[in-house]
Amino acid sequence: MLTLIFATNNANKVKEIQAAIGDKINVISLKEAGIDIDIPEPHDTLQANATEKSRTIQQLTGGNCFSEDTGLEVDALNGEPGVKSARYAGDDRAFDKNIDKLLDKLGNNTHRTARFRTVISLLWEGKEHLFEGICEGNIIHERKGGEGFGYDPVFVPAGSSRTFAEMSIEEKGSFSHRKKAADKLVSFLQTIG
């Protein structure tokens, strides 16, 4: 079975990607690959951050790998938090604080459309391939649910009445931006496998 390093330290993301990919490919985290670094995300686009992470890991390992960057884009906030989603309320990546800041900035605004956007950068045999997944939805006024991570407790995907945090990983997968991008990754890998 093909093993691919996923350039992340986020166990939740690894779990979601592995669920999306299934048993076709073994996805391992940086920790599982014996790599103990936190790769910076200094760029102003998701694509540039994803590329930075995959290139860093390829330089370290010489192997095929992939990374992703995901952002929540809220229309009423001109696309915020966007590329700064993980550090919206500060560098400590505290999602409770990030959600508090998001809800505070939205206030009573009735225009609450938003989307999650994921960009995956795969470096395969030295060439980069990009895959994008988007999930449209809305931001609700208060947290609901205890599953998932990040902004999941306040994001309701279009076509559902429940937040991502109220769904199992399988239910979330039927809407998920990350799964949509991962499905494109898998389709590509199947063409070269």
C-alpha positions, 0 to 999 in steps of 0.5 A: 500500500502506498504511504504518503506523508501528510504535512500536518501535526493536526490529528483531526485533519489526518483522521478526516483525510484518511476517512476520505481516502479510505484504505487505498493509501496509508496517510501518516502525520509528520509525527508518525514520519518522525518529523518534529517541526511546525511549518510556518504559514506566512503567505496570504493565500491558502495555495501558497501556504499549502505549497510551502508545507509540502515543499518543506517536507519534500526537502526534508524527506525526498519523498512524495507528500502532500499538505493542505491549508483550509480557511473559513471565508465569511462574506459579511467580514470580507472573507475573514478569517480566511488564510488566518483562520487557525490564528484568527484570535492570536498565535496560540491557535485557540479555536474557542477564542477564534470562534468568540472573535468571529461571533463578536465581529458578526454580532447581529448581522443577518448576512451570515453566508460563509464557506470552508475552502481547502487547497491540497498541494501534492508533490508527486515525483517532484511535480506539484498538483493542486486540488481544491474543495469548497463547502458553502454554508452559514455561521450560526449565532452560538455553538452547537455540538461536540464533534469535529474541531475548529469552527465546526460548532458554528458552521452549518453546511448548505443542505443541512440544519446541523453544524459540522460539530453535530455530525459524525465524521462520516456525515461531515464527509458528505458535505466536507470541503476537505473530503471534496479536495481529498476525493480529487487527490485520490482520483489523481493518485488512481490515474498514476497508481 
